[in-house]
Amino acid sequence: MVPTSAYLALSAVLFTIGVVGVLVRRNALIVFMSIELMLNSVNLAFIAFARQHLGIDGQVIVFFVLVVAAVEVVVGLALIVEIFRSRSTVDIDDVDLLRG
């Protein structure tokens, strides 16, 4: 049986990799994947705590996080495709259309 601390350590590592990906990378798709990695690491922590406390609350929260992540992917990828069509790049430094 794997202890809960191992799941939490793995979750922390995955979240850290996601944060580094968001902060370092300039490609919008890579940033999106890093955000998904952070969401999945949080889901792993919720499941670990739900398993430890024998509750269903963590699993319900994970379900909602998955729904929000799916919606985020649909909207985000639509925006990225539109930006790529208009600018021929997905580099977030080159996209400054919303600056005032």
All heavy atoms as an XYZ file, in Angstrom:
760
protein
N       0.849     -1.180      0.000
C       0.000      0.000      0.000
C       0.891      1.239      0.000
O       1.792      1.375      0.812
C      -0.896     -0.011      1.224
C      -1.824      1.142      1.281
S      -3.222      0.674      2.296
C      -4.175      2.114      2.174
N       0.608      2.150     -0.919
C       1.384      3.372     -1.073
C       0.858      4.404     -0.075
O      -0.344      4.644      0.005
C       1.269      3.897     -2.510
C       2.051      5.172     -2.669
C       1.709      2.846     -3.506
N       1.764      5.020      0.700
C       1.283      6.010      1.672
C       0.812      7.291      0.983
O       1.212      7.609     -0.141
C       2.515      6.273      2.536
C       3.658      5.892      1.694
C       3.189      4.789      0.786
N      -0.035      8.018      1.698
C      -0.584      9.259      1.154
C       0.511     10.285      0.901
O       0.414     11.074     -0.046
C      -1.624      9.831      2.126
O      -2.629      8.833      2.351
C      -2.289     11.070      1.568
N       1.540     10.272      1.720
C       2.624     11.244      1.533
C       3.315     11.073      0.182
O       3.783     12.054     -0.411
C       3.622     11.125      2.671
O       4.199      9.841      2.681
N       3.376      9.851     -0.325
C       3.978      9.626     -1.634
C       3.131     10.275     -2.737
O       3.666     10.898     -3.665
C       4.125      8.135     -1.903
N       1.811     10.139     -2.610
C       0.932     10.788     -3.593
C       1.066     12.309     -3.520
O       1.069     12.999     -4.545
C      -0.529     10.391     -3.362
C      -0.825      8.964     -3.696
C      -1.233      8.071     -2.716
C      -0.703      8.494     -4.998
C      -1.516      6.761     -3.008
C      -0.981      7.182     -5.303
C      -1.387      6.324     -4.303
O      -1.645      5.025     -4.610
N       1.162     12.828     -2.310
C       1.288     14.272     -2.150
C       2.627     14.771     -2.680
O       2.706     15.858     -3.264
C       1.095     14.665     -0.691
C      -0.310     14.415     -0.134
C      -0.369     14.797      1.331
C      -1.345     15.164     -0.928
N       3.670     14.002     -2.482
C       4.978     14.387     -3.023
C       4.944     14.390     -4.547
O       5.448     15.326     -5.187
C       6.054     13.440     -2.512
N       4.335     13.371     -5.134
C       4.196     13.328     -6.593
C       3.355     14.501     -7.083
O       3.681     15.146     -8.093
C       3.575     12.006     -7.032
C       3.320     11.874     -8.539
C       4.627     11.937     -9.312
C       2.572     10.587     -8.823
N       2.303     14.811     -6.345
C       1.453     15.948     -6.712
C       2.231     17.250     -6.657
O       2.095     18.103     -7.546
C       0.248     16.004     -5.779
O      -0.513     17.148     -6.030
N       3.045     17.421     -5.643
C       3.851     18.639     -5.521
C       4.855     18.744     -6.663
O       5.070     19.835     -7.222
C       4.561     18.666     -4.176
N       5.465     17.629     -7.024
C       6.430     17.646     -8.132
C       5.738     18.011     -9.445
O       6.222     18.849    -10.221
C       7.143     16.281     -8.237
C       7.937     16.181     -9.524
C       8.050     16.068     -7.041
N       4.584     17.408     -9.695
C       3.856     17.705    -10.928
C       3.407     19.157    -10.964
O       3.475     19.823    -11.997
C       2.643     16.777    -11.062
C       2.946     15.307    -11.326
C       1.660     14.501    -11.321
C       3.663     15.138    -12.648
N       2.944     19.662     -9.820
C       2.513     21.059     -9.772
C       3.686     21.995    -10.023
O       3.560     22.994    -10.746
C       1.857     21.361     -8.422
C       1.127     22.673     -8.405
C      -0.173     22.756     -8.865
C       1.739     23.822     -7.931
C      -0.854     23.953     -8.856
C       1.071     25.028     -7.928
C      -0.229     25.097     -8.391
N       4.835     21.667     -9.459
C       6.026     22.493     -9.668
C       6.445     22.493    -11.135
O       6.790     23.547    -11.696
C       7.173     21.989     -8.783
O       6.747     22.013     -7.423
C       8.410     22.850     -8.945
N       6.412     21.342    -11.761
C       6.736     21.272    -13.191
C       5.755     22.122    -13.999
O       6.144     22.832    -14.935
C       6.730     19.803    -13.674
C       7.891     19.039    -13.037
C       6.806     19.733    -15.196
C       7.845     17.543    -13.278
N       4.483     22.089    -13.620
C       3.493     22.903    -14.314
C       3.745     24.387    -14.141
O       3.637     25.164    -15.097
N       4.079     24.808    -12.927
C       4.359     26.228    -12.676
C       5.584     26.677    -13.471
O       5.576     27.752    -14.092
C       4.549     26.487    -11.166
C       5.121     27.863    -10.918
C       3.233     26.322    -10.435
N       6.603     25.854    -13.482
C       7.801     26.202    -14.247
C       7.470     26.287    -15.743
O       7.935     27.203    -16.441
C       8.924     25.176    -13.990
C      10.083     25.362    -14.957
C       9.410     25.298    -12.558
N       6.632     25.386    -16.212
C       6.232     25.423    -17.620
C       5.478     26.687    -17.970
O       5.679     27.262    -19.042
N       4.605     27.135    -17.074
C       3.847     28.364    -17.334
C       4.769     29.575    -17.306
O       4.639     30.486    -18.130
C       2.708     28.522    -16.307
C       2.112     29.911    -16.357
C       1.626     27.483    -16.541
N       5.706     29.591    -16.392
C       6.563     30.763    -16.239
C       7.685     30.841    -17.265
O       8.116     31.933    -17.625
C       7.158     30.789    -14.831
C       6.161     30.983    -13.695
C       6.866     30.895    -12.358
C       5.410     32.275    -13.840
N       8.154     29.716    -17.737
C       9.338     29.706    -18.595
C       8.989     29.660    -20.075
O       9.595     30.366    -20.883
C      10.249     28.522    -18.223
C      11.382     28.376    -19.209
C      10.790     28.710    -16.816
N       8.022     28.864    -20.457
C       7.746     28.638    -21.870
C       6.983     29.796    -22.483
O       6.219     30.482    -21.800
C       6.971     27.335    -22.068
C       7.701     26.118    -21.550
C       9.064     25.942    -22.194
N       8.974     25.778    -23.605
C       9.320     24.694    -24.255
N       9.829     23.689    -23.613
N       9.167     24.617    -25.544
N       7.171     30.028    -23.774
C       6.522     31.118    -24.502
C       5.453     30.610    -25.461
O       4.685     31.389    -25.982
C       7.551     31.906    -25.299
C       8.597     32.549    -24.474
C       8.031     33.726    -23.686
N       8.048     33.395    -22.270
C       7.242     33.879    -21.362
N       6.313     34.709    -21.663
N       7.325     33.530    -20.113
N       5.413     29.307    -25.722
C       4.427     28.732    -26.630
C       3.110     28.555    -25.876
O       3.062     27.976    -24.798
C       4.938     27.379    -27.126
C       4.077     26.816    -28.232
O       2.879     27.057    -28.275
N       4.690     26.063    -29.117
N       2.023     29.047    -26.448
C       0.728     29.000    -25.779
C       0.258     27.563    -25.558
O      -0.380     27.278    -24.532
C      -0.297     29.777    -26.587
N       0.545     26.668    -26.460
C       0.127     25.271    -26.281
C       0.867     24.624    -25.109
O       0.271     23.864    -24.330
C       0.356     24.480    -27.564
C      -0.558     24.854    -28.729
C      -0.135     24.101    -29.978
C      -1.996     24.560    -28.390
N       2.139     24.921    -24.971
C       2.919     24.375    -23.858
C       2.400     24.950    -22.536
O       2.309     24.254    -21.533
C       4.416     24.672    -24.047
C       4.925     24.077    -25.359
C       5.225     24.141    -22.868
C       4.852     22.577    -25.435
N       2.049     26.222    -22.547
C       1.486     26.843    -21.341
C       0.171     26.161    -20.981
O      -0.093     25.881    -19.808
C       1.309     28.362    -21.556
C       0.525     28.981    -20.425
C       2.660     29.032    -21.696
N      -0.637     25.867    -21.991
C      -1.896     25.156    -21.733
C      -1.650     23.773    -21.135
O      -2.331     23.361    -20.192
C      -2.680     25.034    -23.029
C      -3.888     25.891    -23.051
C      -3.864     27.161    -22.520
C      -5.068     25.429    -23.573
C      -4.971     27.956    -22.535
C      -6.183     26.217    -23.597
C      -6.144     27.481    -23.079
N      -0.697     23.061    -21.682
C      -0.397     21.733    -21.148
C       0.132     21.831    -19.716
O      -0.154     20.969    -18.887
C       0.609     21.011    -22.050
C       0.010     20.577    -23.359
S       1.031     19.462    -24.320
C       2.509     20.398    -24.544
N       0.872     22.884    -19.426
C       1.384     23.069    -18.068
C       0.241     23.353    -17.093
O       0.248     22.869    -15.953
C       2.391     24.215    -18.042
O       3.494     23.902    -18.849
N      -0.742     24.116    -17.537
C      -1.912     24.371    -16.689
C      -2.670     23.075    -16.437
O      -3.116     22.800    -15.316
C      -2.810     25.447    -17.332
C      -2.097     26.806    -17.311
C      -4.161     25.528    -16.629
C      -2.807     27.872    -18.101
N      -2.817     22.251    -17.470
C      -3.475     20.956    -17.295
C      -2.702     20.073    -16.325
O      -3.303     19.346    -15.518
C      -3.618     20.249    -18.645
C      -4.579     20.917    -19.582
C      -6.006     20.893    -19.068
O      -6.397     19.895    -18.445
O      -6.709     21.882    -19.277
N      -1.380     20.137    -16.394
C      -0.555     19.361    -15.466
C      -0.784     19.818    -14.025
O      -0.893     18.993    -13.110
C       0.912     19.495    -15.844
C       1.897     18.584    -15.126
C       1.577     17.131    -15.415
C       3.309     18.908    -15.552
N      -0.904     21.133    -13.827
C      -1.181     21.645    -12.477
C      -2.558     21.199    -11.995
O      -2.722     20.810    -10.832
C      -1.079     23.172    -12.462
C       0.332     23.684    -12.579
S       0.510     25.439    -12.288
C      -0.325     26.124    -13.684
N      -3.559     21.238    -12.873
C      -4.901     20.802    -12.480
C      -4.906     19.314    -12.120
O      -5.538     18.895    -11.141
C      -5.904     21.086    -13.600
C      -6.260     22.547    -13.826
C      -7.130     22.690    -15.060
C      -6.968     23.118    -12.620
N      -4.188     18.510    -12.890
C      -4.140     17.083    -12.597
C      -3.373     16.792    -11.307
O      -3.708     15.847    -10.592
C      -3.526     16.326    -13.769
C      -4.505     16.199    -14.904
O      -5.706     16.104    -14.690
N      -4.000     16.209    -16.111
N      -2.375     17.598    -11.000
C      -1.668     17.391     -9.734
C      -2.572     17.718     -8.558
O      -2.538     17.032     -7.530
C      -0.397     18.233     -9.689
O      -0.709     19.602     -9.582
N      -3.397     18.735     -8.700
C      -4.360     19.054     -7.642
C      -5.383     17.925     -7.512
O      -5.779     17.541     -6.398
C      -5.035     20.407     -7.930
C      -6.189     20.654     -6.982
C      -4.019     21.533     -7.846
N      -5.813     17.383     -8.640
C      -6.739     16.252     -8.600
C      -6.125     15.057     -7.865
O      -6.814     14.373     -7.096
C      -7.126     15.830    -10.012
C      -8.107     16.785    -10.637
O      -8.744     17.561     -9.935
N      -8.205     16.741    -11.941
N      -4.858     14.822     -8.110
C      -4.175     13.718     -7.423
C      -4.160     13.939     -5.910
O      -4.404     13.000     -5.135
C      -2.755     13.571     -7.963
C      -1.910     12.468     -7.333
C      -2.539     11.114     -7.596
C      -0.497     12.531     -7.861
N      -3.933     15.179     -5.495
C      -3.950     15.477     -4.061
C      -5.342     15.282     -3.474
O      -5.487     14.727     -2.379
C      -3.457     16.902     -3.828
N      -6.359     15.713     -4.197
C      -7.737     15.524     -3.718
C      -8.068     14.044     -3.567
O      -8.668     13.617     -2.576
C      -8.738     16.178     -4.677
C      -8.929     17.640     -4.449
C      -8.885     18.518     -5.510
C      -9.184     18.150     -3.185
C      -9.058     19.868     -5.325
C      -9.361     19.503     -2.988
C      -9.299     20.367     -4.059
N      -7.678     13.257     -4.542
C      -7.955     11.820     -4.484
C      -7.181     11.166     -3.340
O      -7.698     10.290     -2.640
C      -7.618     11.157     -5.828
C      -8.575     11.636     -6.905
C      -7.651      9.645     -5.725
C     -10.014     11.243     -6.692
N      -5.957     11.605     -3.119
C      -5.157     11.042     -2.020
C      -5.806     11.334     -0.677
O      -5.911     10.447      0.190
C      -3.742     11.608     -2.069
N      -6.265     12.581     -0.499
C      -6.928     12.915      0.759
C      -8.264     12.195      0.893
O      -8.629     11.765      1.993
C      -7.126     14.425      0.877
C      -5.878     15.168      1.237
C      -5.410     16.191      0.433
C      -5.163     14.844      2.383
C      -4.257     16.878      0.753
C      -4.007     15.518      2.719
C      -3.553     16.550      1.895
N      -9.003     12.065     -0.187
C     -10.275     11.339     -0.134
C     -10.046      9.882      0.230
O     -10.823      9.288      0.993
C     -10.997     11.451     -1.477
N      -8.970      9.309     -0.300
C      -8.660      7.913      0.021
C      -8.245      7.768      1.481
O      -8.639      6.807      2.152
C      -7.548      7.429     -0.883
C      -7.151      5.997     -0.660
C      -6.134      5.571     -1.717
N      -5.410      4.428     -1.218
C      -4.164      4.491     -0.745
N      -3.531      5.624     -0.722
N      -3.564      3.412     -0.305
N      -7.487      8.736      1.968
C      -7.028      8.657      3.348
C      -8.194      8.793      4.332
O      -8.248      8.093      5.339
C      -5.996      9.741      3.616
C      -5.444      9.687      5.036
C      -4.419     10.777      5.290
O      -4.232     11.649      4.463
N      -3.771     10.721      6.423
N      -9.120      9.698      4.043
C     -10.226      9.951      4.958
C     -11.469      9.139      4.621
O     -12.510      9.316      5.259
C     -10.563     11.439      4.965
C      -9.428     12.294      5.462
N      -8.987     12.237      6.769
C      -8.632     13.186      4.830
C      -7.978     13.086      6.916
N      -7.732     13.666      5.753
N     -11.371      8.284      3.610
C     -12.474      7.414      3.199
C     -13.743      8.209      2.908
O     -14.849      7.800      3.267
C     -12.734      6.346      4.252
C     -11.561      5.431      4.586
C     -11.917      4.491      5.724
C     -11.134      4.653      3.357
N     -13.576      9.337      2.281
C     -14.715     10.177      1.924
C     -14.874     10.267      0.427
O     -14.002      9.872     -0.352
N     -16.004     10.797      0.017
C     -16.275     10.952     -1.414
C     -16.142     12.408     -1.840
O     -16.218     12.733     -3.023
C     -17.670     10.394     -1.747
C     -17.830     10.235     -3.246
C     -18.756     11.282     -1.166
C     -19.028      9.442     -3.647
N     -15.915     13.295     -0.883
C     -15.832     14.723     -1.185
C     -14.735     15.038     -2.193
O     -14.937     15.817     -3.122
C     -15.600     15.526      0.083
C     -16.730     15.392      1.073
O     -17.827     14.994      0.632
O     -16.523     15.672      2.269
N     -13.569     14.467     -2.009
C     -12.458     14.726     -2.924
C     -12.755     14.271     -4.336
O     -12.399     14.940     -5.299
N     -13.443     13.156     -4.464
C     -13.778     12.654     -5.793
C     -14.797     13.546     -6.485
O     -14.737     13.755     -7.693
C     -14.290     11.227     -5.688
C     -13.225     10.284     -5.177
C     -13.762      8.917     -4.863
O     -14.943      8.658     -5.022
N     -12.898      8.038     -4.396
N     -15.715     14.106     -5.717
C     -16.697     15.031     -6.293
C     -15.993     16.298     -6.771
O     -16.288     16.807     -7.864
C     -17.799     15.351     -5.264
C     -18.714     16.449     -5.763
C     -18.594     14.101     -4.927
N     -15.072     16.795     -5.971
C     -14.328     17.998     -6.373
C     -13.502     17.716     -7.622
O     -13.417     18.553     -8.527
C     -13.456     18.494     -5.202
C     -14.354     19.002     -4.075
C     -12.502     19.593     -5.658
C     -13.611     19.333     -2.808
N     -12.906     16.543     -7.699
C     -12.137     16.169     -8.890
C     -13.029     16.156    -10.124
O     -12.630     16.612    -11.204
C     -11.453     14.803     -8.684
C     -10.927     14.244     -9.994
C     -10.329     14.941     -7.681
N     -14.241     15.676     -9.968
C     -15.177     15.683    -11.100
C     -15.405     17.106    -11.601
O     -15.372     17.365    -12.802
C     -16.505     15.039    -10.691
C     -17.554     15.114    -11.745
C     -17.481     14.307    -12.868
C     -18.602     16.009    -11.637
C     -18.444     14.383    -13.853
C     -19.569     16.098    -12.615
C     -19.493     15.277    -13.733
N     -15.624     18.035    -10.677
C     -15.840     19.426    -11.079
C     -14.579     20.025    -11.701
O     -14.664     20.802    -12.656
C     -16.317     20.259     -9.898
C     -17.748     19.990     -9.541
C     -18.067     19.458     -8.309
C     -18.770     20.256    -10.435
C     -19.379     19.197     -7.972
C     -20.082     19.998    -10.114
C     -20.389     19.468     -8.883
N     -13.416     19.692    -11.161
C     -12.160     20.200    -11.742
C     -11.989     19.666    -13.164
O     -11.571     20.404    -14.063
C     -10.958     19.823    -10.848
C      -9.644     20.106    -11.552
C     -11.026     20.571     -9.541
N     -12.338     18.410    -13.393
C     -12.239     17.848    -14.741
C     -13.184     18.545    -15.709
O     -12.841     18.793    -16.867
C     -12.516     16.347    -14.709
C     -11.421     15.485    -14.084
C     -11.873     14.037    -14.012
C     -10.145     15.594    -14.886
N     -14.377     18.887    -15.234
C     -15.334     19.602    -16.094
C     -14.795     20.985    -16.440
O     -14.837     21.406    -17.599
C     -16.708     19.687    -15.404
C     -17.629     20.635    -16.158
C     -17.336     18.315    -15.280
N     -14.277     21.684    -15.448
C     -13.710     23.013    -15.699
C     -12.507     22.902    -16.635
O     -12.337     23.728    -17.546
C     -13.330     23.694    -14.368
C     -12.512     24.944    -14.610
C     -14.580     24.018    -13.578
N     -11.683     21.890    -16.462
C     -10.519     21.712    -17.331
C     -10.944     21.426    -18.768
O     -10.332     21.932    -19.714
C      -9.637     20.591    -16.801
N     -12.000     20.638    -18.939
C     -12.474     20.346    -20.297
C     -12.988     21.610    -20.974
O     -12.707     21.860    -22.153
C     -13.560     19.276    -20.250
N     -13.718     22.417    -20.226
C     -14.226     23.672    -20.790
C     -13.070     24.614    -21.114
O     -13.057     25.275    -22.159
C     -15.228     24.329    -19.816
C     -15.609     25.720    -20.282
C     -16.457     23.450    -19.659
N     -12.090     24.650    -20.228
C     -10.925     25.504    -20.451
C     -10.192     25.088    -21.718
O      -9.760     25.944    -22.501
C      -9.992     25.425    -19.247
C      -8.694     26.165    -19.440
C      -7.486     25.312    -19.108
O      -7.661     24.271    -18.448
O      -6.402     25.680    -19.529
N     -10.060     23.808    -21.934
C      -9.366     23.329    -23.131
C     -10.133     23.717    -24.384
O      -9.544     24.188    -25.367
C      -9.161     21.795    -23.051
C      -8.772     21.238    -24.404
C      -8.108     21.472    -22.029
N     -11.438     23.568    -24.364
C     -12.240     23.889    -25.555
C     -12.123     25.373    -25.883
O     -11.841     25.752    -27.025
C     -13.713     23.475    -25.327
C     -14.597     24.044    -26.419
C     -13.834     21.977    -25.252
N     -12.320     26.223    -24.896
C     -12.268     27.666    -25.137
C     -10.835     28.101    -25.466
O     -10.603     28.874    -26.404
C     -12.813     28.442    -23.918
C     -12.596     29.924    -24.083
C     -14.288     28.130    -23.720
N      -9.881     27.599    -24.721
C      -8.495     27.995    -24.933
C      -7.963     27.569    -26.289
O      -7.295     28.345    -26.974
N      -8.244     26.342    -26.683
C      -7.767     25.890    -27.991
C      -8.443     26.644    -29.119
O      -7.816     26.930    -30.145
C      -7.972     24.388    -28.147
C      -7.002     23.520    -27.350
C      -7.307     22.045    -27.565
C      -5.567     23.815    -27.718
N      -9.708     27.004    -28.948
C     -10.382     27.814    -29.966
C      -9.696     29.173    -30.094
O      -9.479     29.667    -31.205
C     -11.853     27.983    -29.616
N      -9.331     29.768    -28.969
C      -8.627     31.050    -29.008
C      -7.251     30.909    -29.650
O      -6.840     31.758    -30.457
C      -8.489     31.623    -27.600
C      -9.773     32.134    -26.957
C      -9.517     32.475    -25.503
C     -10.287     33.326    -27.713
N      -6.541     29.863    -29.311
C      -5.204     29.656    -29.875
C      -5.273     29.417    -31.379
O      -4.470     29.963    -32.142
C      -4.493     28.491    -29.149
C      -4.121     28.921    -27.732
C      -3.250     28.061    -29.918
C      -3.573     27.800    -26.882
N      -6.244     28.638    -31.826
C      -6.392     28.400    -33.270
C      -6.704     29.704    -33.982
O      -6.144     29.990    -35.057
C      -7.478     27.331    -33.523
C      -7.875     27.300    -34.992
C      -6.987     25.966    -33.077
N      -7.571     30.517    -33.411
C      -7.909     31.793    -34.044
C      -6.701     32.735    -34.073
O      -6.468     33.427    -35.064
C      -9.071     32.447    -33.310
C      -9.559     33.708    -33.961
C     -10.004     33.507    -35.405
O     -10.517     32.420    -35.740
O      -9.821     34.441    -36.207
N      -5.948     32.764    -32.977
C      -4.736     33.601    -32.952
C      -3.725     33.098    -33.980
O      -3.101     33.885    -34.685
C      -4.132     33.618    -31.530
C      -5.027     34.423    -30.597
C      -2.723     34.180    -31.536
C      -4.651     34.302    -29.139
N      -3.582     31.781    -34.099
C      -2.641     31.234    -35.081
C      -3.077     31.570    -36.500
O      -2.247     31.864    -37.363
C      -2.505     29.723    -34.907
C      -1.509     29.114    -35.846
C      -0.153     29.272    -35.638
C      -1.932     28.399    -36.955
C       0.766     28.725    -36.507
C      -1.022     27.853    -37.832
C       0.337     28.015    -37.602
N      -4.381     31.538    -36.751
C      -4.863     31.880    -38.098
C      -4.595     33.339    -38.436
O      -4.288     33.670    -39.573
C      -6.368     31.607    -38.200
C      -6.700     30.160    -38.330
C      -8.187     29.977    -38.509
N      -8.515     28.571    -38.651
C      -9.737     28.093    -38.654
N     -10.755     28.916    -38.508
N      -9.934     26.814    -38.773
N      -4.738     34.203    -37.465
C      -4.586     35.624    -37.761
C      -3.134     36.101    -37.690
O      -2.752     37.015    -38.403
C      -5.451     36.453    -36.823
O      -4.990     36.317    -35.491
N      -2.309     35.501    -36.818
C      -0.947     35.993    -36.616
C       0.130     35.016    -37.075
O       1.308     35.350    -37.059
C      -0.714     36.311    -35.140
C      -1.795     37.144    -34.484
C      -1.564     38.594    -34.545
N      -0.216     38.957    -34.239
C       0.127     40.026    -33.601
N      -0.802     40.813    -33.150
N       1.372     40.345    -33.408
N      -0.236     33.775    -37.378
C       0.685     32.714    -37.794
C       1.724     32.398    -36.725
O       2.831     31.958    -37.034
C       1.397     33.072    -39.108
O       0.450     33.208    -40.128
N       1.401     32.611    -35.473
C       2.287     32.256    -34.374
C       1.437     32.042    -33.123
O       0.337     32.582    -33.021
C       3.346     33.328    -34.116
O       4.203     32.884    -33.078
C       2.729     34.642    -33.723
N       1.970     31.240    -32.211
C       1.303     31.050    -30.919
C       2.233     31.468    -29.781
O       2.010     31.112    -28.628
C       0.829     29.594    -30.716
C      -0.328     29.271    -31.624
C       1.966     28.627    -30.888
N       3.256     32.230    -30.133
C       4.171     32.753    -29.124
C       3.444     33.829    -28.324
O       2.942     34.798    -28.890
C       5.410     33.329    -29.795
C       6.489     33.679    -28.789
O       6.308     33.378    -27.594
O       7.517     34.244    -29.201
N       3.403     33.680    -27.007
C       2.607     34.611    -26.196
C       3.252     35.986    -26.104
O       2.587     36.941    -25.739
C       2.333     34.036    -24.796
C       3.618     33.692    -24.071
C       1.436     32.835    -24.890
C       3.411     33.218    -22.659
N       4.526     36.097    -26.432
C       5.153     37.420    -26.447
C       4.762     38.218    -27.690
O       4.746     39.449    -27.654
C       6.676     37.299    -26.393
C       7.158     36.865    -25.026
O       6.434     37.128    -24.043
O       8.239     36.280    -24.947
N       4.451     37.523    -28.774
C       4.077     38.204    -30.008
C       2.603     38.593    -30.050
O       2.200     39.387    -30.885
C       4.392     37.317    -31.218
C       5.885     37.137    -31.402
O       6.638     37.995    -30.897
O       6.284     36.147    -32.037
N       1.809     38.016    -29.182
C       0.375     38.297    -29.185
C       0.106     39.371    -28.142
O       0.063     39.125    -26.946
C      -0.431     37.019    -28.876
C      -1.913     37.322    -28.871
C      -0.087     35.940    -29.871
N      -0.079     40.571    -28.618
C      -0.348     41.682    -27.709
C      -1.573     42.464    -28.173
O      -1.634     43.675    -28.039
C       0.869     42.592    -27.607
C       1.305     43.112    -28.958
O       0.711     42.695    -29.967
O       2.220     43.929    -28.994
N      -2.538     41.731    -28.702
C      -3.722     42.380    -29.251
C      -4.581     43.029    -28.173
O      -5.270     44.003    -28.430
C      -4.572     41.371    -30.018
C      -3.919     40.747    -31.233
C      -4.814     39.658    -31.801
C      -3.649     41.807    -32.259
N      -4.567     42.514    -26.970
C      -5.454     43.014    -25.928
C      -4.820     44.125    -25.107
O      -5.450     44.636    -24.194
C      -5.862     41.871    -25.009
C      -6.656     40.762    -25.685
C      -6.989     39.672    -24.675
C      -7.931     41.321    -26.279
N      -3.592     44.491    -25.415
C      -2.966     45.576    -24.672
C      -3.614     46.904    -25.042
O      -3.915     47.172    -26.189
C      -1.470     45.636    -24.971
C      -0.743     44.469    -24.348
C       0.747     44.643    -24.500
N       1.402     43.462    -23.960
C       2.652     43.162    -24.184
N       3.391     43.950    -24.919
N       3.181     42.086    -23.664
N      -3.796     47.747    -24.064
C      -4.495     49.001    -24.298
C      -3.621     50.132    -24.706
O      -2.483     50.134    -24.926
